[in-house]
Amino acid sequence: MGLITFLFGSSNYEPAALVSSSPRTTRVRGPNGRFVVQVPRNTKQLYEERGWNLRGIELSGYYRTRFGAFKGRIDRALSRPVFFIVDPPSELIRGPHSACFTEVGRKEFRIHWSSKPIDCNTGILYMERCISEALS
């Protein structure tokens, strides 16, 4: 009997039978007889989890930080999304990232990135980090 077989049992392991099931988790018996909890991978997009609404090619929602939530919108018409923030905090507009914001409407600013985010989820995270840095 080898060390691996001694520690983990026989090498002809077959998946254990399903013991119980719930909508989020599954409990099965592992090769050593103990219960193992399997949790399925989350397939939701970040913007869906954060409550952003999709209407046609536009997303609208809030950039959420520990300092508050700030209304935003994302236009997905082009090859890369275009990000906007509505009524941002003054610390953000006057801070070190002031050149990144261009006013396009009444209290609405377009966000210019030094390295553009590849998708909406990444852009939301970038913007939330930028807000947090400006307000801390």
N, C-alpha and C positions, 0 to 999 in steps of 0.2 A: 504494500500500500504506500503510495507516494504521499508527500507532504500536502500537495494541493488536494488530493482526494481525501486525506484525513481531515483537512480544515473545512473543505467546502462540500464534501460528499462526492457522489458518483459523477463522472463526466458526461453521462448520458442523460442530462437534465432535460426535462420537458416542462413547458410552462404550466404553472399550477392552475387548477380550476378556479373559476370566479367564486369568491366567497360571499361578498355583498356588494351592492352597487348603490350609488346616489348620483344625482345630476352632476356633481363636481368631482367626486373622487371614486376610485375603485380600490377595494382591498383584495389582495390575492396572497396566497401563501408562497413564499420564496423557497429556494432550494434547501434552506436550513430549517424549514418548517415555521419560520416566523412570518407574521403578517407584514406585507409591504404595501404602502399606500401609493398609488399612481395618480398623479394629477395631470389632466390634459393641458396641453399648451394653450395659452390665451391667443386667440386669433383676431381679436379686435384691434383696430387701429387706435393709436393714442388719441387722435382727435375725437373718435367715437367715445372712448372712455371718459374724456374730459367734457363731453356734452356739446361739442361743436356741431352745428347744423349744416347739412349739405343741401344746397338748393342749386340745381343745375351744375355750373362750374365754380360756384362760390361757396366757401365755408365761412360761417360766422360763429363767434363764440368769445370766450374770455381767456386771456393769458392769466394764469393763476399762480400767485406767489404767496409767501407768508405775509407780505405787506398789503395784500388785497388782490382783487381781480380787475383786469383792465380789458375793455372791449376791443376786439380785433376782428379782422376779416382777412381772408386769403382768396386771391383770384387765381384760379388754376387754368386759365385760358391758354397761357403760353407753355412752352416746353418746361420751364421752371416756374414754380409758384411765385406770386408777388404778394408780399405781406404788408398789412396796414395795421395801425393802432389808432384808436379813437380816444381823444382826451387823455393823453399819457401824462404821467406825473412830470412836473417841471424839472425835477432833478435829472430825469432821463433826457429831456430836450436840451438842457443847459450843461449837462455833464460831459465826460470825455467822449461820448458817442454822439454828440450833437450833430456832427456832419453826416451821420447815418440816417437822419430823418428829414424828409421834405414834406412841407405842408401841401396837401392837394385839395383840401376842402375845409369846411368849418370844423376845426379841432380834429381833423383826420390827417395822419401822417403816413407817408409811404416809407417803408424801411429798406435801406440799401445795405447790402452785406459786403464785407470784404471778401468772404468766401461764401457763395450762395449755398443755402441748404438744398439737398437733393430732393427732399420731399416735404410735405406739409408737417409731418410729425417732428422732423428734425428742426424745422423752422420755429415751431411752437416752443420746443425746448430751448433753443438759442435765445428766443425773445424773453422767455421767463427768466433765464439766467441773467440776461442783460438788465432787466428790470430789477432783479434782486441785487445785483452789483451796484446799480445806481442808488438804490434806496438804503443800502446797508452802510 
